[in-house]
């Protein structure tokens, strides 16, 4: 009986269909247990902006400061010409051409002696003037002050403006005599000569009260504001009459002496 049961079981197993190759491949590969990595979102690429960058804002015109127009100083006078440059230019040209003509390099040999005779002293004089030359300081003139200058500026203020805006020869600095008396170089209660203030520029403007004002800006690295303030009365008396002096602080080592005209 047991033999017959075993035979039936063998025949039943043989009658079962064989598994397909795809089933075997699926059965042979275990499912992956690693977590899936999320895909990274790709940002859309923007096209490069081909428009040119915006131009920077143009600065305000140099002819206006604080809402006031500046009057250019374009008046031509001989005082604004360097005689040292003229002497060197003419004398050097005569010397160069005279030597060239003397050695027959240039034409005009009959004039070579005359050119050398005048060229040599003119060159020497030009060199001496250039060595002793004191250049003019910058002058800023506002339009409202320009309109009041002829009427309200005192003769001394006009003279100060004309003196410091032209070439000078033989002076160590502008307003040298005035500063020597006000600061008393080398005297008791004065300052050393090496500490003397140096005029940097002048400025013509109108005060809030509508008065003409000439501003002198000095550079003095060895002085303090108090050194100018205690000499305020001396500035008033020296540049007077008819003016009032006020002292102020500018930038680093810069001090302002405001000469305000009392003429209206």
C-alpha positions in Angstrom: 0.0 0.0 0.0 2.8 2.3 0.8 4.5 1.6 -2.4 1.5 2.5 -4.4 1.1 5.8 -2.5 4.7 6.7 -3.3 4.3 5.9 -7.0 1.2 8.2 -7.2 3.1 11.0 -5.5 6.0 10.7 -8.0 3.6 10.8 -11.0 1.8 13.9 -9.5 5.1 15.8 -9.1 6.2 14.9 -12.6 2.9 16.3 -14.0 3.5 19.8 -12.5 4.7 22.4 -15.1 8.4 23.6 -14.9 9.0 27.1 -13.7 9.9 29.7 -16.4 13.3 31.3 -16.7 11.9 34.8 -15.9 10.4 33.5 -12.7 13.8 32.0 -11.7 15.5 35.4 -12.4 12.9 37.2 -10.2 13.3 34.7 -7.5 17.1 34.8 -7.6 17.3 38.6 -7.1 16.4 39.9 -3.7 14.7 43.3 -3.5 17.1 46.1 -2.7 16.8 47.4 0.9 18.7 50.7 0.2 16.5 53.8 0.4 16.0 55.5 -2.9 17.9 58.9 -3.2 15.6 61.6 -4.2 16.4 63.3 -7.4 17.8 66.8 -7.2 15.7 69.5 -8.7 17.5 71.3 -11.5 17.0 75.1 -11.5 16.2 76.6 -14.8 19.1 78.4 -16.4 18.5 82.1 -17.0 19.8 83.7 -20.1 22.6 86.2 -19.4 21.4 89.7 -19.3 22.8 91.4 -22.4 21.7 94.9 -21.4 24.6 97.2 -20.5 25.0 98.2 -16.9 23.4 101.4 -15.8 25.8 104.3 -16.1 26.8 105.8 -12.7 25.2 109.1 -11.8 27.2 112.0 -13.1 28.7 114.2 -10.4 27.5 117.6 -9.9 29.3 120.2 -12.1 32.5 121.5 -10.7 31.3 125.0 -11.2 28.7 124.8 -8.5 29.3 124.2 -4.8 26.6 124.3 -2.2 24.1 125.5 -4.7 26.2 128.5 -5.7 27.8 129.1 -9.1 31.6 129.7 -9.2 32.9 132.4 -11.4 36.0 131.3 -13.4 39.0 133.5 -13.1 39.8 133.7 -16.8 41.0 137.3 -17.0 44.4 137.5 -18.5 47.0 139.8 -16.9 50.8 139.9 -17.0 50.8 139.3 -13.3 49.6 135.8 -13.9 52.5 135.0 -16.2 55.7 133.5 -14.9 58.6 135.8 -16.0 61.0 133.0 -15.1 59.5 130.8 -17.7 59.6 133.6 -20.3 63.2 134.4 -19.6 64.3 130.8 -19.8 62.3 130.2 -22.9 63.6 133.2 -24.9 67.2 133.0 -23.5 67.4 129.2 -24.0 66.2 129.6 -27.6 68.7 132.3 -28.4 71.6 130.3 -26.9 70.7 127.1 -28.7 70.3 128.8 -32.1 73.3 131.0 -31.5 75.6 128.0 -30.8 74.1 126.1 -33.8 74.7 129.1 -36.1 78.2 129.7 -34.7 79.3 126.1 -35.6 77.5 126.4 -39.0 75.0 123.7 -38.0 72.2 126.2 -38.5 72.0 129.1 -40.9 72.6 132.8 -39.8 76.2 132.6 -38.7 76.5 136.4 -39.0 73.9 136.7 -36.2 75.3 134.1 -33.9 77.4 136.6 -31.8 74.3 138.8 -31.2 72.1 135.8 -30.2 74.8 134.5 -27.8 75.3 138.0 -26.4 71.6 138.4 -25.5 70.7 134.8 -24.9 73.2 134.2 -22.1 72.0 137.0 -19.7 68.4 136.3 -20.5 68.9 132.6 -19.5 70.6 133.6 -16.3 67.9 136.1 -15.4 65.2 133.5 -16.2 66.8 131.0 -13.9 67.1 133.5 -11.1 63.4 134.5 -11.4 62.4 130.9 -11.5 64.3 130.1 -8.4 62.8 133.1 -6.5 59.3 132.5 -7.9 56.3 132.2 -5.6 53.3 130.8 -7.4 49.8 132.3 -7.0 47.3 130.5 -4.7 43.9 129.2 -6.0 41.0 131.6 -5.7 37.3 130.4 -5.6 34.8 133.2 -6.3 31.1 132.6 -5.9 28.8 134.5 -8.2 27.0 136.4 -5.4 30.4 137.5 -3.9 31.6 138.6 -7.4 28.6 140.9 -7.7 29.4 142.5 -4.4 33.2 142.8 -4.7 33.4 146.2 -6.4 30.8 147.8 -4.1 31.5 146.1 -0.7 35.1 144.9 -0.7 37.5 147.4 1.0 40.6 148.5 -0.9 42.8 146.4 1.4 40.7 143.2 0.7 41.0 143.9 -3.0 44.8 144.4 -2.7 45.1 141.1 -0.7 43.2 139.2 -3.4 45.3 140.7 -6.2 48.6 140.1 -4.4 48.1 136.4 -3.6 46.7 135.5 -7.0 49.7 136.6 -9.0 53.4 135.5 -9.3 55.7 137.1 -6.7 59.5 137.1 -6.6 61.7 137.2 -3.5 59.0 136.5 -0.9 59.2 133.3 1.1 55.4 133.0 1.2 52.2 135.0 0.5 51.3 137.6 3.2 54.7 137.1 4.7 54.9 140.6 6.2 51.3 140.5 7.6 51.9 137.1 9.2 55.2 138.2 10.6 53.5 141.1 12.5 50.5 139.1 13.6 52.3 136.0 14.9 55.6 137.9 16.0 58.1 135.4 14.7 60.9 134.7 17.2 59.6 137.3 19.8 58.2 136.9 23.2 54.7 135.5 23.0 55.1 134.7 19.3 55.9 131.5 17.4 59.0 130.2 15.7 59.5 131.1 12.1 59.5 127.4 11.1 55.9 127.1 12.5 54.5 129.9 10.4 51.2 129.2 8.7 51.2 128.9 4.9 48.4 130.3 2.8 46.8 127.5 0.7 43.9 129.2 -1.0 41.4 132.1 -0.8 37.7 132.2 -1.3 35.2 134.9 -1.9 31.7 134.3 -0.5 28.7 136.1 1.0 27.8 135.6 4.6 24.3 134.8 5.9 23.8 138.5 6.6 24.6 139.3 3.0 28.1 140.8 3.6 31.1 140.3 1.3 33.7 137.9 2.9 37.2 137.0 1.9 38.3 133.7 3.4 42.0 133.0 3.9 42.8 129.3 4.4 46.1 128.5 6.1 47.9 125.3 6.7 49.7 125.2 10.1 50.8 121.7 11.3 52.5 123.1 14.4 49.7 125.4 15.5 46.3 125.0 17.2 43.0 126.8 16.8 43.7 128.7 20.0 46.9 130.2 18.4 44.7 131.8 15.7 41.8 132.8 18.1 43.9 134.8 20.4 45.2 136.8 17.5 41.8 137.5 16.1 42.0 141.2 17.1 45.3 141.5 15.3 43.9 140.2 12.1 41.0 142.7 12.4 43.4 145.6 13.0 46.0 144.7 10.3 43.5 144.1 7.5 41.2 146.9 8.6 39.6 149.3 8.7 36.1 148.4 7.8 36.4 144.6 8.3 35.7 142.1 11.0 37.9 138.9 11.4 36.5 135.6 12.4 38.5 132.4 13.0 37.3 128.9 12.0 38.7 125.3 11.7 38.9 123.7 8.2 40.2 120.3 7.5 43.2 118.6 9.1 45.8 121.2 10.0 43.8 123.8 8.1 42.5 127.1 9.6 40.2 129.8 8.1 40.5 133.5 8.7 37.3 135.1 7.5 37.7 138.8 6.7 34.1 140.2 6.6 33.5 143.6 5.1 31.3 146.0 7.1 30.5 148.0 3.9 27.0 147.3 2.7 
